[in-house]
């Protein structure tokens, strides 16, 4: 059990570099996707990470959830350093942090029913009996606002918004401390984006989760975030409370994002958030 003052996730001076296809065989060109990033996410808080494509925000998220090892720097989960991940550490990370990906159509197995998709994480981690897993699956589907009849459906029989609700329910299956939502509404119709954003916000509050919300649309990020980090070319150029950062941006790149990016939400839906 961690104290309230301990971040769920903390990155300290994290760098991620990749070898690119350019350069020679013996001297490949290095691409620095993330440069010296420091971030911490507290329980009950939403951190929005915003920036244009290629700015390093998704690579940063991958480091947070254990999908990408940093080239340099340190990573902590609930105060424990997990930079060099053993198999046991990866299992623990899977219990602490869950991810909601951009496109639910590819994130879900098209041949598994919704019930099996939601029970699968519980089986993998050997949590409970089949009876208690069924009960948990029923709780999860209700939590995301879908009827129990959806449990018998295949993903292809659901709408995009319903599939993303299933993906969110699966991310909650193990009772994580944090959710990383990587562009979770960009593949959805405009009419359901506000509903999914509201669902994520409500769940974060009800379950006292930490949440990382990643998007290239700063106007969408502002609705769900307590704090916002703006990334450009692998660097966090500005971070602070959402209201202050948006009302008084200090970095020219933040001002450019605010001026250039129209909201991904339909204007008539903005009042719902």
C-alpha positions as CSV (number, residue, x, y, z in Angstrom):
1,X,0.0,0.0,0.0
2,X,1.4,3.4,-1.0
3,X,0.9,6.7,0.7
4,X,-1.3,9.4,-0.9
5,X,1.8,11.4,-1.6
6,X,3.5,8.7,-3.7
7,X,3.1,9.0,-7.5
8,X,1.5,6.0,-9.2
9,X,3.9,6.5,-12.1
10,X,7.0,8.7,-12.1
11,X,9.6,9.2,-14.8
12,X,13.0,10.8,-14.0
13,X,15.1,12.2,-16.8
14,X,13.9,9.5,-19.2
15,X,15.4,9.3,-22.7
16,X,14.4,6.9,-25.5
17,X,16.6,6.6,-28.7
18,X,16.0,4.3,-31.6
19,X,18.3,3.3,-34.5
20,X,16.8,4.6,-37.7
21,X,17.0,3.0,-41.2
22,X,19.2,5.8,-42.4
23,X,23.0,5.9,-41.9
24,X,25.5,3.0,-42.5
25,X,25.3,-0.6,-41.2
26,X,28.0,0.2,-38.6
27,X,26.9,3.7,-37.8
28,X,23.1,3.8,-37.9
29,X,21.5,7.2,-37.3
30,X,20.0,7.6,-33.8
31,X,16.5,9.1,-33.4
32,X,15.9,10.6,-30.0
33,X,12.2,10.1,-29.5
34,X,12.2,11.3,-25.9
35,X,14.7,13.6,-24.3
36,X,15.0,14.1,-20.5
37,X,11.3,13.7,-19.6
38,X,10.3,14.1,-16.0
39,X,6.7,13.4,-15.1
40,X,4.7,12.1,-12.2
41,X,1.0,11.1,-12.0
42,X,-0.8,11.1,-8.7
43,X,-3.9,9.0,-7.7
44,X,-7.1,10.7,-8.7
45,X,-5.4,13.0,-11.2
46,X,-5.5,13.2,-15.0
47,X,-2.4,14.3,-16.8
48,X,-3.0,15.3,-20.4
49,X,0.0,14.9,-22.8
50,X,-0.5,16.9,-25.9
51,X,1.6,17.5,-29.0
52,X,1.7,16.9,-32.8
53,X,2.4,13.5,-34.3
54,X,6.0,12.4,-33.7
55,X,6.5,14.6,-30.7
56,X,7.2,11.6,-28.4
57,X,4.0,11.5,-26.4
58,X,3.1,7.9,-27.4
59,X,6.7,6.7,-26.7
60,X,6.5,8.4,-23.3
61,X,3.2,6.5,-22.7
62,X,4.8,3.2,-23.7
63,X,7.5,3.8,-21.1
64,X,4.9,4.5,-18.5
65,X,3.0,1.2,-19.1
66,X,6.1,-0.9,-19.5
67,X,5.9,-1.5,-23.3
68,X,9.1,0.4,-23.9
69,X,12.3,0.4,-21.9
70,X,14.0,3.7,-21.6
71,X,17.5,4.2,-23.1
72,X,18.4,6.2,-20.0
73,X,16.7,7.6,-16.9
74,X,14.5,5.9,-14.2
75,X,10.9,4.7,-14.0
76,X,9.0,4.2,-10.7
77,X,5.6,2.5,-10.0
78,X,4.2,3.3,-6.6
79,X,7.6,4.4,-5.5
80,X,9.4,1.2,-6.6
81,X,12.0,1.5,-9.3
82,X,11.2,-0.8,-12.3
83,X,13.5,0.6,-14.9
84,X,15.2,-2.8,-15.4
85,X,12.1,-5.0,-15.7
86,X,12.2,-8.6,-14.7
87,X,9.3,-10.9,-15.7
88,X,7.9,-10.5,-12.2
89,X,8.1,-6.7,-12.5
90,X,6.2,-6.8,-15.8
91,X,3.4,-8.8,-14.2
92,X,3.2,-6.3,-11.4
93,X,3.1,-3.4,-13.8
94,X,0.3,-5.1,-15.6
95,X,-1.7,-5.0,-12.4
96,X,-0.9,-1.3,-11.7
97,X,-1.3,0.2,-15.2
98,X,-3.8,-0.6,-18.0
99,X,-3.9,0.9,-21.5
100,X,-6.9,2.0,-23.7
101,X,-5.7,2.1,-27.2
102,X,-6.7,4.4,-30.1
103,X,-8.6,1.9,-32.2
104,X,-10.9,-0.6,-30.4
105,X,-11.4,-2.6,-33.6
106,X,-7.7,-3.7,-33.5
107,X,-7.4,-3.8,-29.7
108,X,-10.1,-6.5,-29.3
109,X,-9.9,-10.0,-30.5
110,X,-12.5,-10.3,-33.3
111,X,-13.1,-14.0,-32.5
112,X,-13.7,-13.7,-28.8
113,X,-17.0,-12.8,-27.2
114,X,-17.1,-9.7,-25.0
115,X,-17.5,-11.9,-22.0
116,X,-14.3,-13.8,-22.8
117,X,-12.4,-10.6,-23.6
118,X,-13.2,-9.2,-20.1
119,X,-12.5,-12.5,-18.3
120,X,-9.2,-13.1,-20.1
121,X,-7.0,-10.7,-17.9
122,X,-8.5,-12.4,-14.8
123,X,-7.6,-15.8,-16.1
124,X,-4.1,-14.8,-17.2
125,X,-3.4,-13.4,-13.7
126,X,-5.2,-16.3,-12.1
127,X,-7.5,-14.1,-10.2
128,X,-10.6,-15.7,-8.6
129,X,-12.7,-18.7,-9.6
130,X,-14.8,-19.0,-12.8
131,X,-17.8,-18.0,-10.8
132,X,-16.2,-14.9,-9.3
133,X,-14.8,-14.0,-12.7
134,X,-18.3,-14.1,-14.2
135,X,-19.5,-11.8,-11.4
136,X,-16.6,-9.4,-12.1
137,X,-17.4,-9.4,-15.8
138,X,-21.0,-8.4,-15.0
139,X,-19.7,-5.6,-12.9
140,X,-17.4,-4.3,-15.6
141,X,-20.0,-4.3,-18.4
142,X,-22.4,-2.4,-16.1
143,X,-19.6,0.0,-15.1
144,X,-19.1,1.2,-18.7
145,X,-22.8,1.6,-19.4
146,X,-23.5,-1.5,-21.6
147,X,-26.3,-4.0,-21.2
148,X,-25.5,-7.5,-20.1
149,X,-26.7,-8.8,-23.4
150,X,-23.5,-7.3,-24.9
151,X,-21.5,-10.0,-23.2
152,X,-22.6,-12.5,-25.9
153,X,-21.6,-10.3,-28.8
154,X,-18.5,-10.4,-30.9
155,X,-16.7,-7.0,-31.4
156,X,-17.8,-6.9,-35.0
157,X,-21.4,-6.8,-33.9
158,X,-20.9,-3.7,-31.8
159,X,-20.6,0.0,-32.8
160,X,-17.3,1.8,-32.5
161,X,-18.4,3.5,-29.3
162,X,-19.5,0.3,-27.8
163,X,-16.2,-1.4,-28.7
164,X,-14.3,1.3,-27.0
165,X,-16.5,0.9,-23.9
166,X,-15.6,-2.8,-23.9
167,X,-11.9,-1.9,-24.2
168,X,-12.2,0.4,-21.2
169,X,-14.0,-2.3,-19.2
170,X,-11.2,-4.7,-20.1
171,X,-8.6,-2.1,-18.9
172,X,-10.4,-1.9,-15.6
173,X,-10.6,-5.7,-15.1
174,X,-7.6,-6.1,-12.8
175,X,-8.5,-3.0,-10.7
176,X,-5.5,-0.9,-11.9
177,X,-4.2,2.2,-10.1
178,X,-3.7,4.0,-13.4
179,X,-5.2,4.1,-16.9
180,X,-3.3,5.3,-20.0
181,X,-5.7,6.4,-22.7
182,X,-3.8,6.9,-26.0
183,X,-5.9,8.9,-28.4
184,X,-9.0,7.0,-27.2
185,X,-11.6,9.0,-29.1
186,X,-9.8,9.8,-32.4
187,X,-11.2,6.6,-34.2
188,X,-14.8,7.3,-33.0
189,X,-17.6,9.3,-34.6
190,X,-17.9,12.8,-33.4
191,X,-21.3,12.0,-31.9
192,X,-19.9,9.5,-29.4
193,X,-16.6,11.2,-28.5
194,X,-18.1,13.3,-25.7
195,X,-19.8,10.3,-24.3
196,X,-16.6,8.3,-24.1
197,X,-14.7,11.3,-22.6
198,X,-17.4,11.7,-20.0
199,X,-17.2,7.9,-19.2
200,X,-13.4,8.0,-18.7
201,X,-13.7,11.1,-16.4
202,X,-16.5,9.6,-14.4
203,X,-14.7,6.3,-13.9
204,X,-11.5,8.1,-12.9
205,X,-13.4,10.0,-10.2
206,X,-15.5,7.0,-9.0
207,X,-12.5,4.6,-8.8
208,X,-9.9,7.3,-7.7
209,X,-7.7,6.4,-10.6
210,X,-4.7,8.1,-12.0
211,X,-5.2,8.7,-15.7
212,X,-2.9,9.8,-18.6
213,X,-4.8,11.1,-21.5
214,X,-2.8,11.5,-24.8
215,X,-4.0,13.5,-27.8
216,X,-2.8,15.9,-30.5
217,X,-5.9,18.0,-29.8
218,X,-5.3,20.4,-27.0
219,X,-8.9,21.5,-26.9
220,X,-10.1,17.9,-26.1
221,X,-7.3,17.4,-23.6
222,X,-8.4,20.5,-21.6
223,X,-11.8,18.9,-20.8
224,X,-10.4,15.9,-19.0
225,X,-7.1,17.0,-17.6
226,X,-6.1,18.4,-14.2
227,X,-2.6,19.0,-15.5
228,X,-1.3,19.2,-19.0
229,X,2.2,18.5,-20.4
230,X,3.0,19.9,-23.9
231,X,5.6,17.9,-25.8
232,X,7.6,19.0,-28.9
233,X,10.5,17.0,-30.5
234,X,10.7,14.7,-27.5
235,X,10.9,17.4,-24.9
236,X,8.3,18.6,-22.4
237,X,8.3,22.3,-23.3
238,X,5.6,23.3,-20.7
239,X,3.7,21.6,-17.9
240,X,1.3,22.9,-15.3
241,X,-2.3,23.0,-14.1
242,X,-4.7,22.8,-17.1
243,X,-6.5,26.1,-16.4
244,X,-3.3,28.1,-15.9
245,X,-1.5,26.6,-18.9
246,X,-4.4,27.2,-21.3
247,X,-5.2,30.7,-20.0
248,X,-1.5,31.9,-19.9
249,X,0.7,29.6,-22.0
250,X,4.4,30.5,-21.6
251,X,5.9,28.5,-24.5
252,X,5.4,29.7,-28.1
253,X,4.7,26.1,-29.2
254,X,1.8,25.9,-26.7
255,X,0.4,29.1,-28.1
256,X,0.7,27.7,-31.6
257,X,-1.2,24.5,-30.6
258,X,-4.0,26.6,-29.0
259,X,-4.3,28.8,-32.0
260,X,-4.0,26.2,-34.7
261,X,-5.9,23.2,-33.4
262,X,-9.7,23.2,-33.8
263,X,-11.5,21.0,-31.3
264,X,-12.1,17.4,-32.2
265,X,-15.5,17.7,-30.4
266,X,-18.5,18.9,-32.3
267,X,-19.4,22.4,-31.0
268,X,-22.9,21.2,-30.0
269,X,-21.3,18.5,-27.8
270,X,-18.9,20.8,-25.9
271,X,-21.7,21.7,-23.4
272,X,-22.0,18.1,-22.4
273,X,-18.5,18.1,-20.9
